[in-house]
Amino acid sequence: MPAALPASLPELFAAFNNLTVLIVGDVMMDAYVWGKATRLSPEAPVPVVSVSRTEQRLGGAANVALNVQALGATPLLCAVIGKDQGGDQLLDLLHATGLSAEGIVRSTYRPTTVKQRILAQGQQLLRIDSEVETDLNAAENAELTVRFEQLLSQADVVIFEDYDKGVLNETSIQHFISLARQRTIPTVVDPKKKNFLAYRHCTLFKPNLKELREGLKLEFGDTDADRPYFESAVARLREVLTPETVLVTLSERGVFVEDDALTRTYIPAHLRTISDVSGAGDTVISIAALCVALGLPAPVTAALANLGGGLVCEQVGVVPIEKQQLLAEAEGVGLAL
């Protein structure tokens, strides 16, 4: 953590350039098939897509790495992929985008996760997922742990990017958090359902509202009348995980953040033309991690992450944030540090 907090937004964004972020979790390939649909198939009541182009992009934890890179920091990925075509394509994309593959483990026992989206006239018609969700075997887990331990000494903050694909499990999560805590390296978590309650003693925990409900097995709505039930759920989360900060994304209602002094802040969403919410959570956790590494107050962290998550929703597909656009937006709304 720096000796002094940045005094202005330009200083903050410049400080991002000096940070290194270790991202551990589930990487994947996001594949896109773009085309036009002008008729229905004679074989079934489905549209026929005439393909105009295809594209492969880095997804999951790798998209978080792209966001971190786009913000000026240095990302280090730690993950497991298959020895297959998807894995080859992922490594090629890492190389093409200047991302290190030093922390990538390749396995013959599991495929690389690939999510293929079929789009026509800018609208997604279908998604095809090729993946497994089983936990790593002992050998895979041991090799992942070695890579994590080797890279941790370079990190200013650790992001756990969990998509329930099996790379992270309760034992490895607790081991990795313990190692980071020993080195006073903050940890931020983007959770999913399976390991939701495994991230004890993390620095920042960032579920969305659906994940909070499912992870705690609680039912409540998202209206103002449900606010007491929501805040009770956050209190319950604190009892179980004891995180320093809880940041909950609330979709079109913005974000909520509660710091270690139990100060609660609700930040409304900004009006946007929403094209695609894919990848918004990746952007939010990336921005939040850099702010945590620099020791920014929780409300500032949440406000900047909220802006970034909204901006990427204006783009089609999973895309990283644009740093200068985010800075201009933050200055435009008068965000104060």
N, C-alpha and C positions, 0 to 999 in steps of 0.2 A: 504494500500500500504506500502511495506517495506521501512525502512529508507534509505537503500542503495540497489542498483541493484546488482544481482549476478555478480561476476567477471569472471566466467568461465562457460562452459557448465555443468560440473559436479555439480557446486554450484547451477546452475539454476534448474537442474533436482532434486536435493535434496530439493530445496525450494518448489517444487510442493507438497511435502509431507505435508507441513504445511497449505495448502489451503483447504477451504471448498467451494463447488460450489453448488448453488441452481439452479436446472434445472426445468423450468416450461414449459409445453406444451403437445404435443400429444405423448403418449406412445403407443406401439403396440407390437404384437407378430409376429415374423418372423418364419414361419413354413416351413420346407423343407422336400420334399419327394425325396429320391435318388434312382436311379435304372438304368436299362439298357433298351435301345430301339433297338431291332433287327428286328422288322417287323412292317408293317402297319396294322391298324385295318381293318377287313373286313366290318365294319359298316360305316366307314367314312375314308377319306384320312388323317388320323392322326396316329402318332406313338403309339404303345402299350408299356407302361413302366412297366417292371417287377420290383416291389419295393424290394429294398434290405435293406433300413433303413429309418427311419424318425427322425426328430430333430426339437426341438423348441428352438428359441433364442429370447432374448430381442431385440426389435427394436425401432425405432423412438427416442424419448427423453430418453428412457431406454438404448438404445445403446450409446447415448452420456454419460449417467451415467457410463456405463461400460468403455468407453474410459477415462473418468476423473479418475475413480478408477484405471485403468491400468497405468496411469501416476503418481499415488501415492497420489493424492488428495482425499478428501472425498466428494462424491456426495450426494445431497439431492434432491429426485424427488418430484415434485408437479404436479399431473395430475388427470384425471378422467378416470375410467375404468368401465366396466359393471359388474353386478352381474351374471356372466355367466361362462362357462367352460374356455373361453379364459382368463377371469379375474383371475380365480383360478390358471391357469397355469402361468400367469404372476407373481402373488404374490409368487407362489412356486419358480419360477426362481429368483426373487428378494432375497428371503430368502437363496436360494442355493448359490448365488453369493455374499452374504454378504451386499446387498444393503438395506437401510432402506425403509420401506413402510409407514413411518409416514405421508408423504404428499400425499398419494394416497386416493382419494375419490372414493367410489364405488356407482354406480347409477343403478336403475332399469329401467331407461328410455332410455339407449343407450347401444349398445354392445361394447365389447372390440374390437378394430381394430386388425384383423388378416390378414396377407398377407402370402398366401401359395404358395411356389414355387415348381414346378415339374422339376427335373433335371435328365438328362441321359447322361452318358459319360462326365460328368463335364459341360454340356451345359444346360442352362435354356430353357425349352420348353414352359412353361406356368406359369402364375401367377394368383392366384385367391384371390381377395380382399373381405373380409367381414367387412363392416364398415358403418358408417353414417358420414355425414359432416355438420350436423345441429349444430347451436350454443347451448351451455349449456342453460338449463332453469334457472330461477331465483334462485331456491334452490341449484342447482348444482354449479352455479357461486358463490353464497354466501359461500358455504362450501369450495370451492377451494380458495377463497380469505382469509378465516380464516386460512387455512393451510399455504398459502404463507406468511401471516403476522407472523405466529408463527415461521416459519423457517428462515425468512429473517435475523433475528438478528445474526444467526450463519454464515452467508455467507460472503465470501470475493469477490465474483462476482456472477452475475445472468446470466444464459443463457436462452433466449427465443427460444424454439425449436418448430417451427410452421410448421405443415404439413397440414394445412387447414382442420383439422378434427373437428373443432368447440370448442375445449377447450379454445382457446384464441380468444378474440374479441377486438374491438377497445377500449371499455370502460375499460376492465380489463387490457389491455396492458398499457394504459396510467396511470392507477392507480398504477400498479406494478412498472413501471418506476419511477413514482413520489415518491413512498415510498423508492425505492432504492437510488434515488438522495438525498432525505432528509438525508439518512444515509451515503452519499458519497460512496456508493457501486456501482462499475461499472456494466454496463449492456451490454451484447453482444447478437446479434440477428442473427438467422438463419431463414430467412423469406420464406414465400410462397406468392402466388398471392393475396389471399383474403385480408389479413391484411398488405399488403406490405407497405402502406403509413401511418400506424398507429403508427410506432415506433419512434415517435418524441423524440429528445434529448437523444437517446441511446449513449453509449460510442463507440461501434464498430458495424457496420452493414455489414453482410456478405452474399450478394446474389451471385448466379452464373450468368453467362452471360444471360441465358435464362430468369431467374427470373428478372433481371434488365430490359430487354426489355419488358417483360409482365407487370411488376409492374408500369413502367413509360409509357407504351403504345407507345413505340418508336421502329422503325425498323432500324437496322444497322447490318453490317456483323461482322466477327471476323478476318479480315485480317489487315495487317499493314495500308492499305489504309483507313480502317474504324476507325483508332485510334482517329482522331479528333471527330468523332460522338460519339464514346464510351466515351471519356473524357467529352464531353458536357453532356452526360447522367449522368455521375457521378456528374458533377456540378449541374445539375438539382436536383438530389437526395439530394445533400447538401442543396439546397434552401428549400426543402420541409421538410426534417427530421432533419437537423442540427446535424448529428452525429459527434463525434470527429474524428473517423477513418472509412474509407470505405475500405473494403477488398472484392475484387471480384475474385472468382475462374473462370479460363478461360479454364478449361478442359486440353487438351493436350498442350495448350499454357502457362500453369503455373498460376500465380496469379498476380493481380494488387493491390497495396495498396496506399492510399492517407491519410496522417495524418492531424492533425488539423492546421498545418502550410501550408497545401496544397502542400506538397512535394510528388511527384508521383514516385513510384518505380514499375517497371515491373520485375518479377522474373520468369525465364523460368522453365518449367517442366524438371525433370530429366528423362533420358531414363529408361523405365520400360518394363517388360513383363506384360501387363495388362490382368488379369484374370476376374475381376469383379469390376465395379466402385461403387457397392452398399455400402453405409455407409461411403464413402470417405468424404462427407460433414460433417458427424457427427464427424469424427476424426479432421478435420480442425477446426471446431468451438470449440471443446474441448481444443485443443492445444492453439488456439488463446485466449480463455477465461483465461487460466492459465497465459499466458504471459501478458495479460492486467491487471490481478490482481496483478502481480508483477511489473507493470510499465515499461515493456520493450518497446523500440522504435518500431514503427509500421513496419519498414522493417525487423527487426529481428523476430518479431511476424509472419509476413507473410512468411518469409523464412522457419521457423521451421514448421509452419502449412502446407506449400507446401510439405515439405519432408514427413510429416506424412500422408497426404492425398494420396501421391503417393505410399507409402509403403503398405497401406491396399488394394490398387487396385491390388496388386500381389496375394491376397488371394481370394478364391471363397467364396461368401456369405458375410453377414454383420458380420464383426469381429472387435474387438477393437485393437488399436495400441499396439505394444510391446515396452515398455519403453526403455529397454536396446538396442534394435535394432535401435530405433529412435536416441538415444544418439550416438551410434556408427556411424550411417549415418551422423548425424550433424557434428561429429568430422571428419569423412572421407572427407566431402566436405569443411572443413575449415570454418564452420559457426562461425562468430565472434559476440560477444555481443556488 
